[in-house]
Amino acid sequence: MQKDFSEEKVYSDIKSGLGSFRVLAKASLAKRWKALSRSQKYDAGRALVKIADVAKYPENYFSRAATEKDYMNRIKNWIEKNNISPENAKCAFYMVWRPLDYVVNDAEDAFLYNANLRCAFYNFCDLVQDWEYGRTSDDEKGRNSFVLWAKKIEEESKDLKKLAEIKHASLFLRPLKKLFYSLQR
């Protein structure tokens, strides 16, 4: 049976996953909130707002239509600035920030003291961008891979939602939710 990996379904999973990251980041920050300086609190708050905005409108941050023009301009400028020959121009794709790098950079203060969560956020954003660019690719390989990325997004989103529900639960219900979710695997 073929699963539904329509654009609406995948966007729903993306929004759920990013929203869960916001909940998890907020819970992580709450543990050390009193130890943070005023500027760290401000930066963390702005990062949480950024994650919320990305969760609400992921297409504005990851879609080819919204990001490709700027991305290609950055690549073109880097090639010109560094006087790269045309046969070596592909290296620019590894040197210039991708759209996801801007999202992760703007959100990194939400992950103070939690490098694992920041890494997971980066990996999830990478999946989202791969799906976005893959499904709109002129290349057949990219178009064929987008279902694999959509499946990974769905799986990650479900796992993140479970973790967020555990963190969002009261102290008395957390152990029960952990047990319940561990038995589901």
C-alpha positions as CSV (number, residue, x, y, z in Angstrom):
1,M,0.0,0.0,0.0
2,Q,1.4,3.4,-1.1
3,K,1.5,5.9,1.8
4,D,0.3,9.5,1.3
5,F,3.3,11.8,0.7
6,S,1.3,14.6,-0.8
7,E,2.7,18.1,-0.4
8,E,0.0,19.0,2.2
9,K,0.8,15.9,4.3
10,V,4.5,16.4,4.3
11,Y,4.1,20.1,5.2
12,S,1.9,19.0,8.0
13,D,4.6,16.7,9.3
14,I,7.2,19.4,8.8
15,K,5.2,21.9,10.8
16,S,4.6,19.3,13.6
17,G,8.3,18.4,13.7
18,L,9.4,22.0,13.9
19,G,6.7,22.8,16.5
20,S,8.0,19.9,18.6
21,F,11.5,21.3,18.4
22,R,10.2,24.6,19.8
23,V,8.6,22.7,22.7
24,L,11.8,20.7,23.4
25,A,14.1,23.7,23.1
26,K,11.8,25.7,25.5
27,A,11.9,22.8,28.0
28,S,15.6,22.6,27.8
29,L,16.0,26.3,28.3
30,A,13.7,26.2,31.3
31,K,16.1,24.0,33.2
32,R,18.8,26.7,33.1
33,W,16.8,29.9,32.6
34,K,17.8,31.5,36.0
35,A,21.5,31.0,35.1
36,L,21.2,32.8,31.8
37,S,22.2,36.4,31.4
38,R,19.6,39.0,30.3
39,S,21.1,39.1,26.8
40,Q,21.1,35.2,26.6
41,K,17.4,35.2,27.6
42,Y,16.6,37.8,25.0
43,D,18.5,35.8,22.3
44,A,16.9,32.6,23.3
45,G,13.5,34.1,23.2
46,R,14.1,35.5,19.7
47,A,15.3,32.1,18.6
48,L,12.2,30.4,19.9
49,V,10.1,33.0,18.0
50,K,12.1,32.2,14.9
51,I,11.5,28.5,15.3
52,A,7.8,29.2,15.8
53,D,7.7,31.2,12.6
54,V,9.6,28.6,10.6
55,A,7.2,26.0,11.9
56,K,4.2,28.1,10.8
57,Y,5.6,29.0,7.4
58,P,8.3,26.4,6.4
59,E,7.8,27.1,2.7
60,N,9.1,30.6,3.2
61,Y,12.4,29.3,4.5
62,F,13.0,26.1,2.6
63,S,11.1,26.0,-0.7
64,R,13.0,26.4,-4.0
65,A,10.6,29.1,-5.1
66,A,11.4,31.3,-2.0
67,T,15.2,30.5,-1.6
68,E,16.8,29.5,-4.9
69,K,17.3,33.0,-6.3
70,D,19.2,34.2,-3.3
71,Y,21.1,30.9,-3.0
72,M,22.2,31.1,-6.6
73,N,23.3,34.7,-6.2
74,R,25.4,33.8,-3.2
75,I,27.0,31.1,-5.2
76,K,27.6,33.3,-8.2
77,N,29.1,36.1,-6.0
78,W,31.4,33.6,-4.2
79,I,32.7,32.2,-7.5
80,E,33.4,35.7,-8.8
81,K,35.0,36.9,-5.5
82,N,37.3,33.9,-5.3
83,N,38.0,33.8,-9.0
84,I,37.0,30.2,-9.4
85,S,37.3,28.6,-12.9
86,P,34.1,27.3,-14.5
87,E,35.2,23.6,-14.2
88,N,35.6,24.0,-10.4
89,A,32.4,26.1,-9.9
90,K,30.6,23.1,-8.2
91,C,32.7,23.6,-5.1
92,A,30.8,26.8,-4.4
93,F,27.8,24.6,-3.4
94,Y,29.8,23.4,-0.5
95,M,31.2,26.8,0.5
96,V,28.1,28.9,0.5
97,W,25.4,28.8,3.2
98,R,22.3,26.9,2.1
99,P,18.9,28.2,3.1
100,L,18.8,25.8,6.0
101,D,22.0,27.2,7.4
102,Y,20.3,30.6,7.9
103,V,17.4,28.9,9.7
104,V,19.7,26.9,12.0
105,N,21.9,30.0,12.7
106,D,18.9,32.1,13.6
107,A,17.6,29.4,15.9
108,E,20.8,28.3,17.6
109,D,20.3,30.3,20.8
110,A,17.2,28.3,21.5
111,F,19.5,25.3,21.9
112,L,21.9,26.7,24.6
113,Y,23.4,23.8,26.6
114,N,21.7,21.2,24.3
115,A,24.0,20.4,21.4
116,N,22.3,17.1,20.7
117,L,18.9,18.9,20.2
118,R,20.6,21.5,18.0
119,C,22.2,18.7,15.9
120,A,18.8,17.0,15.6
121,F,17.3,20.3,14.5
122,Y,20.0,20.8,11.9
123,N,19.4,17.2,10.6
124,F,15.6,17.7,10.4
125,C,16.0,21.0,8.6
126,D,18.5,19.3,6.2
127,L,15.8,16.6,5.5
128,V,13.2,19.4,4.8
129,Q,15.5,21.2,2.4
130,D,16.4,18.0,0.6
131,W,12.7,17.1,0.3
132,E,11.9,20.6,-1.0
133,Y,14.6,20.8,-3.5
134,G,14.2,17.1,-4.5
135,R,10.6,17.3,-5.3
136,T,11.1,20.4,-7.5
137,S,14.3,19.2,-9.1
138,D,14.9,19.1,-12.8
139,D,17.1,16.1,-12.2
140,E,15.3,12.7,-12.2
141,K,17.4,11.4,-9.3
142,G,16.2,14.3,-7.1
143,R,12.6,13.8,-8.0
144,N,12.8,10.1,-7.3
145,S,14.4,10.6,-3.8
146,F,11.8,13.0,-2.5
147,V,9.5,10.1,-1.3
148,L,12.4,8.7,0.8
149,W,12.9,12.2,2.4
150,A,9.2,12.6,2.9
151,K,9.1,9.2,4.7
152,K,12.1,10.2,6.9
153,I,10.4,13.5,7.7
154,E,7.2,11.7,8.8
155,E,9.1,9.3,11.0
156,E,11.2,12.1,12.6
157,S,8.1,14.2,13.1
158,K,6.3,11.4,14.9
159,D,9.3,10.7,17.2
160,L,9.6,14.4,18.0
161,K,5.9,14.8,18.7
162,K,6.2,11.9,21.3
163,L,9.2,13.6,22.9
164,A,7.4,16.9,23.0
165,E,4.3,15.4,24.6
166,I,6.5,13.8,27.3
167,K,8.2,17.1,28.0
168,H,4.9,19.0,28.0
169,A,3.2,16.5,30.4
170,S,3.0,17.2,34.1
171,L,5.7,15.7,36.3
172,F,3.4,13.0,37.5
173,L,2.4,11.9,34.0
174,R,5.9,11.9,32.4
175,P,7.0,8.5,33.6
176,L,3.7,7.0,32.4
177,K,4.0,8.6,29.0
178,K,7.6,7.4,28.7
179,L,6.6,3.9,29.5
180,F,3.6,4.1,27.1
181,Y,5.7,5.3,24.2
182,S,8.5,2.8,25.0
183,L,6.0,0.0,24.8
184,Q,4.8,1.2,21.4
185,R,8.1,0.6,19.7
